[in-house]
Every structure is written in structure tokens, then in C-alpha cells.
């Protein structure tokens, strides 16, 4: 079984699902409302939503006859934390590289004088 982070990144590998999540970030929507944006069937949108739901990125609730879809920020927070960790490591490497390049520049200036 895949872990939550793998499911989320896998779900967001599809541009339609990423776009759906972007739309849901501005507020809940029904499957019908989401389907209006795309040139695919409601069944295809439902399949995309099922993938997002399995990944924990969205949830559906019942509101009388409506079944609005909501974004679930917890998994997005998990993903952002994972990305930030590697971003910090990359920034530290770039900082060390900047130091080495500055030192090399100083050495080159000293040799040319």
C-alpha cells in the first residue's frame, strides 16, 4: 500500500486533477460544476475526484441533494513540508557553493595583483 505522500504526488501528476484542486482552493463545488470546465464526461470527472479523494486531497459531503467537494489542506501541508525540507537542503548547498566561489574569486584577485 502506498503512503499518503506518494498517493498525493501521484494524484497531482495529472494536469486535470491539479486544475481541479486549484478550482477547489477557491471554494467547494459539485461534480457538475467542476465538469463544466472540462471537455470530458461527468464520469471522467468523478474518476479524477476519486483519485484525489483516495489521496486525501479532497472530500465530499452531503448537503440535502448536493454532494459538494471540498479541498483537504492537511495533505497539502504534508506535501509542502516535504518540499520545504529539500528546499532548505538545496539552499544550504547553494550557500556553500557561493562561499567557495567567493573564496576562489578572492584568490584569483590576489594572484593577479
N, CA, C and O atoms as a GROMACS GRO file, in nm:
protein
  452
    1UNK      N    1   0.085  -0.119   0.000
    1UNK     CA    2   0.000   0.000   0.000
    1UNK      C    3   0.089   0.125   0.000
    1UNK      O    4   0.189   0.131   0.072
    2UNK      N    5   0.052   0.221  -0.079
    2UNK     CA    6   0.130   0.345  -0.091
    2UNK      C    7   0.106   0.435   0.030
    2UNK      O    8  -0.002   0.434   0.090
    3UNK      N    9   0.208   0.512   0.063
    3UNK     CA   10   0.194   0.606   0.174
    3UNK      C   11   0.120   0.731   0.126
    3UNK      O   12   0.104   0.753   0.006
    4UNK      N   13   0.075   0.813   0.220
    4UNK     CA   14  -0.005   0.932   0.191
    4UNK      C   15   0.067   1.028   0.095
    4UNK      O   16   0.006   1.081   0.003
    5UNK      N   17   0.195   1.048   0.118
    5UNK     CA   18   0.272   1.140   0.034
    5UNK      C   19   0.281   1.089  -0.110
    5UNK      O   20   0.266   1.167  -0.204
    6UNK      N   21   0.304   0.962  -0.128
    6UNK     CA   22   0.311   0.903  -0.262
    6UNK      C   23   0.177   0.913  -0.334
    6UNK      O   24   0.172   0.946  -0.453
    7UNK      N   25   0.070   0.886  -0.262
    7UNK     CA   26  -0.063   0.896  -0.322
    7UNK      C   27  -0.092   1.039  -0.367
    7UNK      O   28  -0.146   1.061  -0.475
    8UNK      N   29  -0.055   1.136  -0.283
    8UNK     CA   30  -0.081   1.276  -0.315
    8UNK      C   31  -0.001   1.321  -0.437
    8UNK      O   32  -0.057   1.382  -0.528
    9UNK      N   33   0.128   1.292  -0.440
    9UNK     CA   34   0.208   1.332  -0.555
    9UNK      C   35   0.162   1.261  -0.682
    9UNK      O   36   0.160   1.321  -0.789
   10UNK      N   37   0.125   1.136  -0.670
   10UNK     CA   38   0.074   1.061  -0.785
   10UNK      C   39  -0.056   1.122  -0.836
   10UNK      O   40  -0.076   1.136  -0.957
   11UNK      N   41  -0.145   1.158  -0.745
   11UNK     CA   42  -0.272   1.220  -0.784
   11UNK      C   43  -0.250   1.352  -0.856
   11UNK      O   44  -0.321   1.384  -0.951
   12UNK      N   45  -0.151   1.427  -0.812
   12UNK     CA   46  -0.126   1.559  -0.871
   12UNK      C   47  -0.038   1.552  -0.996
   12UNK      O   48  -0.003   1.655  -1.053
   13UNK      N   49  -0.002   1.432  -1.038
   13UNK     CA   50   0.076   1.417  -1.161
   13UNK      C   51  -0.009   1.450  -1.283
   13UNK      O   52   0.045   1.479  -1.390
   14UNK      N   53  -0.140   1.446  -1.269
   14UNK     CA   54  -0.230   1.473  -1.380
   14UNK      C   55  -0.270   1.620  -1.382
   14UNK      O   56  -0.316   1.672  -1.280
   15UNK      N   57  -0.255   1.689  -1.496
   15UNK     CA   58  -0.287   1.832  -1.501
   15UNK      C   59  -0.433   1.864  -1.474
   15UNK      O   60  -0.464   1.970  -1.420
   16UNK      N   61  -0.524   1.775  -1.513
   16UNK     CA   62  -0.667   1.799  -1.486
   16UNK      C   63  -0.692   1.798  -1.336
   16UNK      O   64  -0.766   1.882  -1.285
   17UNK      N   65  -0.633   1.703  -1.266
   17UNK     CA   66  -0.653   1.696  -1.121
   17UNK      C   67  -0.590   1.816  -1.051
   17UNK      O   68  -0.645   1.869  -0.955
   18UNK      N   69  -0.473   1.860  -1.100
   18UNK     CA   70  -0.412   1.980  -1.042
   18UNK      C   71  -0.503   2.101  -1.063
   18UNK      O   72  -0.520   2.183  -0.973
   19UNK      N   73  -0.561   2.111  -1.181
   19UNK     CA   74  -0.650   2.222  -1.211
   19UNK      C   75  -0.777   2.216  -1.124
   19UNK      O   76  -0.826   2.318  -1.077
   20UNK      N   77  -0.828   2.096  -1.104
   20UNK     CA   78  -0.946   2.079  -1.019
   20UNK      C   79  -0.915   2.123  -0.877
   20UNK      O   80  -0.997   2.188  -0.812
   21UNK      N   81  -0.798   2.088  -0.828
   21UNK     CA   82  -0.759   2.127  -0.694
   21UNK      C   83  -0.745   2.279  -0.684
   21UNK      O   84  -0.782   2.339  -0.583
   22UNK      N   85  -0.691   2.340  -0.788
   22UNK     CA   86  -0.680   2.486  -0.791
   22UNK      C   87  -0.818   2.548  -0.784
   22UNK      O   88  -0.839   2.645  -0.710
   23UNK      N   89  -0.913   2.494  -0.859
   23UNK     CA   90  -1.051   2.544  -0.857
   23UNK      C   91  -1.110   2.528  -0.718
   23UNK      O   92  -1.177   2.619  -0.668
   24UNK      N   93  -1.088   2.414  -0.655
   24UNK     CA   94  -1.147   2.388  -0.523
   24UNK      C   95  -1.082   2.473  -0.413
   24UNK      O   96  -1.140   2.492  -0.306
   25UNK      N   97  -0.963   2.522  -0.439
   25UNK     CA   98  -0.898   2.609  -0.340
   25UNK      C   99  -0.977   2.737  -0.319
   25UNK      O  100  -0.964   2.800  -0.214
   26UNK      N  101  -1.058   2.777  -0.416
   26UNK     CA  102  -1.138   2.899  -0.401
   26UNK      C  103  -1.275   2.871  -0.343
   26UNK      O  104  -1.352   2.964  -0.319
   27UNK      N  105  -1.308   2.745  -0.319
   27UNK     CA  106  -1.435   2.711  -0.257
   27UNK      C  107  -1.488   2.579  -0.308
   27UNK      O  108  -1.444   2.528  -0.410
   28UNK      N  109  -1.584   2.525  -0.235
   28UNK     CA  110  -1.642   2.396  -0.271
   28UNK      C  111  -1.712   2.404  -0.406
   28UNK      O  112  -1.749   2.512  -0.453
   29UNK      N  113  -1.730   2.287  -0.468
   29UNK     CA  114  -1.801   2.278  -0.596
   29UNK      C  115  -1.861   2.140  -0.608
   29UNK      O  116  -1.812   2.044  -0.549
   30UNK      N  117  -1.965   2.130  -0.686
   30UNK     CA  118  -2.025   2.000  -0.714
   30UNK      C  119  -1.951   1.938  -0.832
   30UNK      O  120  -1.876   2.005  -0.903
   31UNK      N  121  -1.975   1.810  -0.853
   31UNK     CA  122  -1.914   1.740  -0.966
   31UNK      C  123  -1.960   1.805  -1.096
   31UNK      O  124  -1.881   1.824  -1.188
   32UNK      N  125  -2.088   1.838  -1.103
   32UNK     CA  126  -2.142   1.902  -1.224
   32UNK      C  127  -2.074   2.036  -1.250
   32UNK      O  128  -2.040   2.066  -1.364
   33UNK      N  129  -2.056   2.116  -1.146
   33UNK     CA  130  -1.989   2.246  -1.162
   33UNK      C  131  -1.845   2.228  -1.207
   33UNK      O  132  -1.796   2.304  -1.291
   34UNK      N  133  -1.777   2.129  -1.152
   34UNK     CA  134  -1.639   2.103  -1.192
   34UNK      C  135  -1.633   2.055  -1.337
   34UNK      O  136  -1.542   2.093  -1.412
   35UNK      N  137  -1.728   1.972  -1.377
   35UNK     CA  138  -1.727   1.914  -1.511
   35UNK      C  139  -1.747   2.020  -1.620
   35UNK      O  140  -1.702   2.000  -1.733
   36UNK      N  141  -1.813   2.130  -1.588
   36UNK     CA  142  -1.839   2.234  -1.687
   36UNK      C  143  -1.710   2.293  -1.743
   36UNK      O  144  -1.708   2.342  -1.856
   37UNK      N  145  -1.604   2.288  -1.666
   37UNK     CA  146  -1.474   2.344  -1.709
   37UNK      C  147  -1.401   2.260  -1.811
   37UNK      O  148  -1.312   2.310  -1.880
   38UNK      N  149  -1.436   2.135  -1.821
   38UNK     CA  150  -1.356   2.041  -1.899
   38UNK      C  151  -1.439   1.978  -2.010
   38UNK      O  152  -1.562   1.970  -2.001
   39UNK      N  153  -1.371   1.936  -2.112
   39UNK     CA  154  -1.435   1.871  -2.225
   39UNK      C  155  -1.431   1.719  -2.206
   39UNK      O  156  -1.386   1.645  -2.293
   40UNK      N  157  -1.479   1.676  -2.090
   40UNK     CA  158  -1.486   1.533  -2.057
   40UNK      C  159  -1.619   1.506  -1.989
   40UNK      O  160  -1.690   1.599  -1.950
   41UNK      N  161  -1.652   1.380  -1.977
   41UNK     CA  162  -1.780   1.342  -1.916
   41UNK      C  163  -1.778   1.361  -1.764
   41UNK      O  164  -1.673   1.373  -1.702
   42UNK      N  165  -1.896   1.363  -1.708
   42UNK     CA  166  -1.908   1.370  -1.561
   42UNK      C  167  -1.846   1.246  -1.498
   42UNK      O  168  -1.789   1.254  -1.389
   43UNK      N  169  -1.856   1.132  -1.566
   43UNK     CA  170  -1.795   1.009  -1.516
   43UNK      C  171  -1.643   1.024  -1.508
   43UNK      O  172  -1.582   0.978  -1.412
   44UNK      N  173  -1.583   1.088  -1.607
   44UNK     CA  174  -1.438   1.109  -1.606
   44UNK      C  175  -1.400   1.202  -1.490
   44UNK      O  176  -1.300   1.179  -1.422
   45UNK      N  177  -1.479   1.305  -1.469
   45UNK     CA  178  -1.453   1.396  -1.356
   45UNK      C  179  -1.466   1.320  -1.225
   45UNK      O  180  -1.386   1.340  -1.134
   46UNK      N  181  -1.566   1.235  -1.215
   46UNK     CA  182  -1.584   1.155  -1.094
   46UNK      C  183  -1.464   1.064  -1.069
   46UNK      O  184  -1.424   1.044  -0.954
   47UNK      N  185  -1.408   1.009  -1.175
   47UNK     CA  186  -1.289   0.924  -1.160
   47UNK      C  187  -1.170   1.007  -1.110
   47UNK      O  188  -1.095   0.963  -1.023
   48UNK      N  189  -1.154   1.126  -1.167
   48UNK     CA  190  -1.046   1.215  -1.120
   48UNK      C  191  -1.066   1.249  -0.972
   48UNK      O  192  -0.972   1.248  -0.894
   49UNK      N  193  -1.190   1.278  -0.936
   49UNK     CA  194  -1.219   1.311  -0.796
   49UNK      C  195  -1.193   1.193  -0.704
   49UNK      O  196  -1.148   1.211  -0.591
   50UNK      N  197  -1.221   1.074  -0.750
   50UNK     CA  198  -1.196   0.954  -0.669
   50UNK      C  199  -1.046   0.939  -0.640
   50UNK      O  200  -1.007   0.903  -0.529
   51UNK      N  201  -0.963   0.969  -0.740
   51UNK     CA  202  -0.817   0.964  -0.720
   51UNK      C  203  -0.776   1.069  -0.616
   51UNK      O  204  -0.697   1.040  -0.526
   52UNK      N  205  -0.829   1.190  -0.629
   52UNK     CA  206  -0.797   1.297  -0.533
   52UNK      C  207  -0.848   1.262  -0.394
   52UNK      O  208  -0.784   1.292  -0.294
   53UNK      N  209  -0.964   1.198  -0.389
   53UNK     CA  210  -1.022   1.158  -0.260
   53UNK      C  211  -0.940   1.048  -0.194
   53UNK      O  212  -0.914   1.053  -0.074
   54UNK      N  213  -0.898   0.951  -0.272
   54UNK     CA  214  -0.814   0.841  -0.221
   54UNK      C  215  -0.683   0.896  -0.165
   54UNK      O  216  -0.630   0.845  -0.066
   55UNK      N  217  -0.631   0.999  -0.230
   55UNK     CA  218  -0.506   1.062  -0.184
   55UNK      C  219  -0.528   1.153  -0.064
   55UNK      O  220  -0.432   1.201  -0.005
   56UNK      N  221  -0.653   1.176  -0.027
   56UNK     CA  222  -0.683   1.261   0.088
   56UNK      C  223  -0.680   1.410   0.057
   56UNK      O  224  -0.680   1.493   0.147
   57UNK      N  225  -0.679   1.444  -0.072
   57UNK     CA  226  -0.670   1.584  -0.111
   57UNK      C  227  -0.806   1.654  -0.115
   57UNK      O  228  -0.814   1.776  -0.100
   58UNK      N  229  -0.913   1.575  -0.134
   58UNK     CA  230  -1.049   1.631  -0.132
   58UNK      C  231  -1.140   1.537  -0.055
   58UNK      O  232  -1.108   1.420  -0.033
   59UNK      N  233  -1.255   1.591  -0.015
   59UNK     CA  234  -1.359   1.509   0.047
   59UNK      C  235  -1.494   1.556  -0.007
   59UNK      O  236  -1.508   1.668  -0.056
   60UNK      N  237  -1.591   1.469   0.005
   60UNK     CA  238  -1.727   1.504  -0.037
   60UNK      C  239  -1.818   1.497   0.084
   60UNK      O  240  -1.804   1.409   0.169
   61UNK      N  241  -1.910   1.589   0.090
   61UNK     CA  242  -2.010   1.589   0.197
   61UNK      C  243  -2.149   1.588   0.133
   61UNK      O  244  -2.163   1.606   0.012
   62UNK      N  245  -2.249   1.568   0.214
   62UNK     CA  246  -2.386   1.569   0.164
   62UNK      C  247  -2.455   1.692   0.221
   62UNK      O  248  -2.454   1.716   0.341
   63UNK      N  249  -2.514   1.770   0.130
   63UNK     CA  250  -2.589   1.889   0.167
   63UNK      C  251  -2.723   1.880   0.095
   63UNK      O  252  -2.737   1.930  -0.017
   64UNK      N  253  -2.821   1.817   0.161
   64UNK     CA  254  -2.952   1.788   0.100
   64UNK      C  255  -2.928   1.704  -0.026
   64UNK      O  256  -2.878   1.592  -0.016
   65UNK      N  257  -2.962   1.757  -0.143
   65UNK     CA  258  -2.943   1.683  -0.268
   65UNK      C  259  -2.803   1.701  -0.327
   65UNK      O  260  -2.762   1.625  -0.415
   66UNK      N  261  -2.731   1.800  -0.278
   66UNK     CA  262  -2.597   1.830  -0.330
   66UNK      C  263  -2.491   1.744  -0.261
   66UNK      O  264  -2.507   1.705  -0.145
   67UNK      N  265  -2.383   1.717  -0.334
   67UNK     CA  266  -2.267   1.648  -0.276
   67UNK      C  267  -2.144   1.732  -0.309
   67UNK      O  268  -2.066   1.696  -0.397
   68UNK      N  269  -2.127   1.844  -0.237
   68UNK     CA  270  -2.013   1.931  -0.269
   68UNK      C  271  -1.879   1.865  -0.237
   68UNK      O  272  -1.866   1.783  -0.145
   69UNK      N  273  -1.780   1.904  -0.316
   69UNK     CA  274  -1.643   1.855  -0.300
   69UNK      C  275  -1.563   1.966  -0.233
   69UNK      O  276  -1.572   2.082  -0.273
   70UNK      N  277  -1.485   1.930  -0.132
   70UNK     CA  278  -1.405   2.026  -0.056
   70UNK      C  279  -1.257   1.988  -0.064
   70UNK      O  280  -1.224   1.869  -0.072
   71UNK      N  281  -1.172   2.086  -0.064
   71UNK     CA  282  -1.028   2.061  -0.058
   71UNK      C  283  -0.992   2.027   0.087
   71UNK      O  284  -1.052   2.082   0.180
   72UNK      N  285  -0.898   1.938   0.107
   72UNK     CA  286  -0.850   1.899   0.240
   72UNK      C  287  -0.704   1.945   0.253
   72UNK      O  288  -0.615   1.884   0.194
   73UNK      N  289  -0.680   2.050   0.329
   73UNK     CA  290  -0.546   2.109   0.333
   73UNK      C  291  -0.440   2.028   0.407
   73UNK      O  292  -0.321   2.056   0.391
   74UNK      N  293  -0.478   1.931   0.487
   74UNK     CA  294  -0.379   1.859   0.567
   74UNK      C  295  -0.274   1.789   0.480
   74UNK      O  296  -0.155   1.793   0.510
   75UNK      N  297  -0.320   1.724   0.374
   75UNK     CA  298  -0.226   1.652   0.288
   75UNK      C  299  -0.138   1.751   0.211
   75UNK      O  300  -0.020   1.726   0.188
   76UNK      N  301  -0.197   1.864   0.172
   76UNK     CA  302  -0.117   1.968   0.105
   76UNK      C  303  -0.010   2.020   0.200
   76UNK      O  304   0.102   2.049   0.158
   77UNK      N  305  -0.043   2.033   0.327
   77UNK     CA  306   0.056   2.075   0.427
   77UNK      C  307   0.168   1.972   0.439
   77UNK      O  308   0.285   2.008   0.451
   78UNK      N  309   0.132   1.845   0.437
   78UNK     CA  310   0.231   1.737   0.441
   78UNK      C  311   0.326   1.746   0.321
   78UNK      O  312   0.447   1.734   0.336
   79UNK      N  313   0.268   1.769   0.202
   79UNK     CA  314   0.349   1.781   0.081
   79UNK      C  315   0.440   1.904   0.089
   79UNK      O  316   0.558   1.897   0.054
   80UNK      N  317   0.385   2.015   0.134
   80UNK     CA  318   0.463   2.139   0.144
   80UNK      C  319   0.579   2.121   0.241
   80UNK      O  320   0.690   2.170   0.216
   81UNK      N  321   0.556   2.053   0.352
   81UNK     CA  322   0.663   2.027   0.448
   81UNK      C  323   0.773   1.942   0.388
   81UNK      O  324   0.891   1.968   0.412
   82UNK      N  325   0.736   1.842   0.312
   82UNK     CA  326   0.835   1.756   0.247
   82UNK      C  327   0.918   1.838   0.148
   82UNK      O  328   1.040   1.824   0.143
   83UNK      N  329   0.852   1.921   0.070
   83UNK     CA  330   0.921   2.005  -0.029
   83UNK      C  331   1.012   2.105   0.041
   83UNK      O  332   1.126   2.127  -0.002
   84UNK      N  333   0.964   2.168   0.150
   84UNK     CA  334   1.045   2.265   0.223
   84UNK      C  335   1.173   2.203   0.277
   84UNK      O  336   1.278   2.268   0.277
   85UNK      N  337   1.166   2.080   0.321
   85UNK     CA  338   1.285   2.011   0.373
   85UNK      C  339   1.393   2.006   0.267
   85UNK      O  340   1.509   2.040   0.294
   86UNK      N  341   1.357   1.964   0.147
   86UNK     CA  342   1.455   1.954   0.040
   86UNK      C  343   1.495   2.091  -0.015
   86UNK      O  344   1.606   2.109  -0.064
   87UNK      N  345   1.406   2.186  -0.006
   87UNK     CA  346   1.439   2.323  -0.046
   87UNK      C  347   1.547   2.379   0.047
   87UNK      O  348   1.642   2.442   0.000
   88UNK      N  349   1.532   2.357   0.177
   88UNK     CA  350   1.633   2.404   0.273
   88UNK      C  351   1.768   2.340   0.246
   88UNK      O  352   1.871   2.407   0.252
   89UNK      N  353   1.768   2.210   0.216
   89UNK     CA  354   1.894   2.141   0.186
   89UNK      C  355   1.959   2.197   0.059
   89UNK      O  356   2.080   2.217   0.055
   90UNK      N  357   1.878   2.223  -0.044
   90UNK     CA  358   1.932   2.280  -0.168
   90UNK      C  359   1.986   2.420  -0.143
   90UNK      O  360   2.092   2.456  -0.195
   91UNK      N  361   1.916   2.500  -0.065
   91UNK     CA  362   1.962   2.636  -0.035
   91UNK      C  363   2.093   2.633   0.042
   91UNK      O  364   2.180   2.718   0.020
   92UNK      N  365   2.109   2.537   0.132
   92UNK     CA  366   2.234   2.524   0.207
   92UNK      C  367   2.349   2.488   0.113
   92UNK      O  368   2.459   2.541   0.128
   93UNK      N  369   2.324   2.399   0.017
   93UNK     CA  370   2.428   2.364  -0.080
   93UNK      C  371   2.465   2.484  -0.166
   93UNK      O  372   2.584   2.507  -0.193
   94UNK      N  373   2.366   2.562  -0.210
   94UNK     CA  374   2.394   2.681  -0.290
   94UNK      C  375   2.471   2.784  -0.209
   94UNK      O  376   2.558   2.853  -0.262
   95UNK      N  377   2.440   2.795  -0.082
   95UNK     CA  378   2.512   2.888   0.004
   95UNK      C  379   2.659   2.847   0.017
   95UNK      O  380   2.748   2.932   0.011
   96UNK      N  381   2.683   2.717   0.035
   96UNK     CA  382   2.822   2.668   0.042
   96UNK      C  383   2.894   2.692  -0.091
   96UNK      O  384   3.012   2.728  -0.092
   97UNK      N  385   2.824   2.672  -0.202
   97UNK     CA  386   2.883   2.698  -0.333
   97UNK      C  387   2.917   2.846  -0.348
   97UNK      O  388   3.023   2.881  -0.400
   98UNK      N  389   2.827   2.934  -0.304
   98UNK     CA  390   2.855   3.078  -0.308
   98UNK      C  391   2.982   3.111  -0.230
   98UNK      O  392   3.064   3.191  -0.275
   99UNK      N  393   2.998   3.047  -0.113
   99UNK     CA  394   3.117   3.071  -0.031
   99UNK      C  395   3.244   3.025  -0.104
   99UNK      O  396   3.345   3.095  -0.104
  100UNK      N  397   3.238   2.908  -0.167
  100UNK     CA  398   3.353   2.856  -0.240
  100UNK      C  399   3.386   2.947  -0.358
  100UNK      O  400   3.503   2.978  -0.381
  101UNK      N  401   3.285   2.991  -0.431
  101UNK     CA  402   3.308   3.079  -0.545
  101UNK      C  403   3.364   3.214  -0.501
  101UNK      O  404   3.451   3.270  -0.568
  102UNK      N  405   3.315   3.266  -0.391
  102UNK     CA  406   3.367   3.393  -0.339
  102UNK      C  407   3.514   3.377  -0.299
  102UNK      O  408   3.597   3.465  -0.324
  103UNK      N  409   3.545   3.265  -0.236
  103UNK     CA  410   3.684   3.238  -0.196
  103UNK      C  411   3.774   3.224  -0.319
  103UNK      O  412   3.886   3.275  -0.320
  104UNK      N  413   3.725   3.156  -0.421
  104UNK     CA  414   3.802   3.141  -0.544
  104UNK      C  415   3.824   3.277  -0.611
  104UNK      O  416   3.931   3.304  -0.665
  105UNK      N  417   3.722   3.360  -0.607
  105UNK     CA  418   3.731   3.494  -0.665
  105UNK      C  419   3.837   3.577  -0.591
  105UNK      O  420   3.917   3.647  -0.652
  106UNK      N  421   3.836   3.567  -0.459
  106UNK     CA  422   3.935   3.639  -0.378
  106UNK      C  423   4.076   3.590  -0.408
  106UNK      O  424   4.170   3.669  -0.421
  107UNK      N  425   4.091   3.458  -0.420
  107UNK     CA  426   4.222   3.400  -0.451
  107UNK      C  427   4.270   3.446  -0.588
  107UNK      O  428   4.386   3.481  -0.605
  108UNK      N  429   4.179   3.445  -0.686
  108UNK     CA  430   4.215   3.489  -0.821
  108UNK      C  431   4.255   3.636  -0.824
  108UNK      O  432   4.347   3.674  -0.896
  109UNK      N  433   4.186   3.719  -0.746
  109UNK     CA  434   4.221   3.861  -0.739
  109UNK      C  435   4.357   3.879  -0.674
  109UNK      O  436   4.434   3.965  -0.716
  110UNK      N  437   4.388   3.799  -0.573
  110UNK     CA  438   4.516   3.809  -0.505
  110UNK      C  439   4.631   3.766  -0.593
  110UNK      O  440   4.740   3.823  -0.584
  111UNK      N  441   4.608   3.665  -0.678
  111UNK     CA  442   4.714   3.616  -0.766
  111UNK      C  443   4.741   3.713  -0.881
  111UNK      O  444   4.853   3.720  -0.932
  112UNK      N  445   4.639   3.786  -0.922
  112UNK     CA  446   4.657   3.877  -1.036
  112UNK      C  447   4.717   4.012  -0.992
  112UNK      O  448   4.759   4.091  -1.076
  113UNK      N  449   4.720   4.036  -0.864
  113UNK     CA  450   4.774   4.164  -0.816
  113UNK      C  451   4.924   4.164  -0.808
  113UNK      O  452   4.984   4.265  -0.769
   0.00000   0.00000   0.00000
